């Protein structure tokens, strides 16, 4: 599994998604509850950026229609989305946040 630096840990504000691109793949990187998660940045329902949504209780909410996705699994837990979005492995090395495009689920 190849990990690539996407940002510095100090660039992440608690519960505030940061949109990055890795090899052309849009990703939302989120620090919440002491952990860092990487989830595909495009909502599976409406094709809009999840990084523009809010984070609460380890979920990210799509700003357009309110679908919520679990940051750990990518699974939606509210309509209108019914399909999960990919999540990606994250490693922290020093002040670097590294992500692999190999999907965890």
C-alpha positions as CSV (number, residue, x, y, z in Angstrom):
1,X,0.0,0.0,0.0
2,X,1.5,3.4,-1.0
3,X,0.8,6.4,1.2
4,X,1.2,10.0,-0.1
5,X,1.3,13.2,1.9
6,X,-1.9,15.2,1.4
7,X,-1.5,17.9,4.0
8,X,0.1,18.8,7.3
9,X,-1.7,17.8,10.5
10,X,-1.6,21.4,11.6
11,X,-3.7,22.3,8.6
12,X,-6.7,20.3,9.9
13,X,-9.2,22.0,12.2
14,X,-11.3,19.8,14.4
15,X,-14.6,18.9,12.7
16,X,-13.8,21.0,9.6
17,X,-13.3,19.0,6.4
18,X,-10.4,19.8,4.1
19,X,-10.7,19.0,0.4
20,X,-7.5,17.7,-1.2
21,X,-6.8,15.8,-4.5
22,X,-4.6,12.8,-4.7
23,X,-3.9,11.6,-8.3
24,X,-7.0,13.4,-9.5
25,X,-9.2,11.8,-6.8
26,X,-11.1,14.3,-4.6
27,X,-10.8,13.5,-0.9
28,X,-12.2,15.1,2.3
29,X,-9.7,14.8,5.1
30,X,-11.3,15.3,8.6
31,X,-10.0,15.4,12.1
32,X,-12.6,14.5,14.6
33,X,-12.5,13.0,18.1
34,X,-8.7,12.7,18.0
35,X,-8.6,10.7,14.8
36,X,-8.1,11.6,11.1
37,X,-10.2,10.2,8.4
38,X,-10.1,10.3,4.5
39,X,-13.3,9.9,2.6
40,X,-14.2,10.3,-1.1
41,X,-15.2,14.0,-1.4
42,X,-18.2,13.5,-3.8
43,X,-21.6,12.6,-2.4
44,X,-23.0,9.4,-3.9
45,X,-26.4,10.9,-4.3
46,X,-25.9,14.4,-5.7
47,X,-22.4,14.6,-7.0
48,X,-21.4,17.6,-4.8
49,X,-18.4,18.1,-2.5
50,X,-18.8,16.6,1.0
51,X,-16.0,19.0,2.2
52,X,-18.6,21.8,2.2
53,X,-20.7,19.9,4.7
54,X,-20.6,19.6,8.4
55,X,-19.0,17.0,10.6
56,X,-20.8,15.6,13.7
57,X,-20.4,12.4,15.7
58,X,-17.9,10.8,13.2
59,X,-20.2,11.6,10.3
60,X,-20.0,14.1,7.4
61,X,-23.2,15.6,6.1
62,X,-23.8,16.5,2.5
63,X,-24.8,20.2,2.4
64,X,-27.2,19.9,-0.5
65,X,-29.7,17.2,0.6
66,X,-28.6,16.3,4.1
67,X,-27.3,12.7,3.6
68,X,-24.8,11.7,6.3
69,X,-21.9,9.3,5.7
70,X,-20.0,7.5,8.4
71,X,-16.3,8.6,8.2
72,X,-15.1,5.2,9.3
73,X,-17.0,3.1,6.7
74,X,-18.4,5.6,4.1
75,X,-21.9,4.1,4.6
76,X,-24.8,6.5,4.4
77,X,-27.1,6.6,7.5
78,X,-29.8,8.9,6.1
79,X,-31.6,9.4,2.9
80,X,-31.6,10.4,0.1
81,X,-28.1,8.7,-0.4
82,X,-28.3,4.9,-0.4
83,X,-24.8,4.1,-1.8
84,X,-21.6,4.4,0.3
85,X,-18.6,6.5,-0.7
86,X,-15.1,5.1,-0.5
87,X,-12.9,5.7,2.6
88,X,-9.2,5.6,2.4
89,X,-6.4,4.5,4.9
90,X,-4.7,7.3,6.7
91,X,-1.3,7.4,8.5
92,X,0.2,10.3,10.5
93,X,3.9,10.6,10.3
94,X,5.3,13.5,12.3
95,X,3.2,16.5,11.1
96,X,2.3,14.8,7.8
97,X,-1.1,13.3,6.9
98,X,-0.6,10.5,4.5
99,X,-3.4,8.8,2.5
100,X,-3.5,5.7,0.3
101,X,-6.0,5.4,-2.5
102,X,-6.4,1.8,-1.7
103,X,-10.0,1.6,-0.3
104,X,-10.7,0.3,3.2
105,X,-14.3,-0.5,2.3
